[in-house]
Amino acid sequence: MSLTAGSRPEGTRPPAAVEEPTAAVATAVVKERVPRKAGKAGKVPWRIRLRRDRALILMTLPVIVLLLLFNYIPLLGNVVAFQDYDPYVSSNGVTAIFHSPWVGVEQFSRMVDDPLFWSAAKNTLLLFSLQLVLFFPIPIALALLINSVIRPRVRAVAQAIMYLPHFFSWVLVVTVFQQVFGGAGIIAQTLEDHGWSGFDLMTDADLFKYLVTAQAVWKDAGWGIIVFLAALAAVSTDLYEAAAMDGAGRWRRMWHVTLPALRPVIALLLVLRVGDALSVGFEQFLLQRDAVGVGASEVLDTYVWNMGIQNGDFSYAAAVGLVKGVIGVCLVLGANKFAHLLGEQGVYQK
């Protein structure tokens, strides 16, 4: 008997149809293959991450311990701002916290009524404004200048010269300025030798705010260019070449290529600088306090030191420091929100 295509012999059973796996069957198979402890898709369990990154964790552990000991645990001592703290009421200063009487917000009321506090706050804000206007743009300009230098050897020498003053102590910086701009300094002596009257900038209370700003610029402006140079190194040369092919000159390339690349870094550093507005320095002002007087050199940091360490009024000094810290946090949050409105990331994302 001949068989045609598609036919089957008589008496044979048709082959069983191959059933396609349904969605329920496929889901059951996937569930069997995936372990129950795998968690969400793409998320590595914390035990695996701990075992994988144990070397990095061990490297950062000393830093975490130092932060806890010197930055976070001392925050508990702010409780003395609400007490009439007396370190001699007990055998040591820590247990004296538990034996000192509570006074509520009395220390803060003293602060509001103290004219010396407002004078120190005024000097602090004035110096911050001057340093923000006169000091903050200088590292950006220096970074642009260094970035335009083509020869690597010249660039390396210039960077080394700019970095060097950062490693000088404030004692040395003030001494250098004293030897140059003081009454017995090089400039004053040279003018007197040629019949001119000398001057002494180091004891001029009216010019003190500009003097300390110049000292800060000389000491730290060169060090501040490191972050900006790192941001400029990430800019692709193709952008400069494309801008040059479109006819853009050096200033146009800087305006449309270089500065937009620096804008996120500038926004981040500006937010951090605004948050540190009430901390303009301590050692620098303490060293020159006697030369220009308390009225010109007193800032919040030296005021806290004077009230707490010299006068022994620890509760009042803690209250001033606590208010200073809270205002600093608020300034960081506000400046970061403003950076978000401008389209920048700031310290943290939205």
Secondary structure by P-SEA (a helix, b strand, c coil): ccccccccccccccccccccccaaaaaaaaaaaccccccccccccaaaaaaaaaaaaaaaaaaaaaaaacccccccccccccccccccccccccccccccccccaaaaaaaaacaaaaaaaaaaaaaaaaaaacccaaaaaaaaaaaacccaaaaaaaaaaaaccccccaaaaaaaaaaccccccaaaaaaaaacbbbbbccccccaaaaaaaaaaaaccccccaaaaaaaaaaccaaaaaaaaaacccaaaaaaccccccaaaaaaaaaaaaaaaccccccaaaaaacccccccccccaaaaaaaacccccaaaaaaaaaaaaaaaaaaaaaaaaaaaaaacccccccc
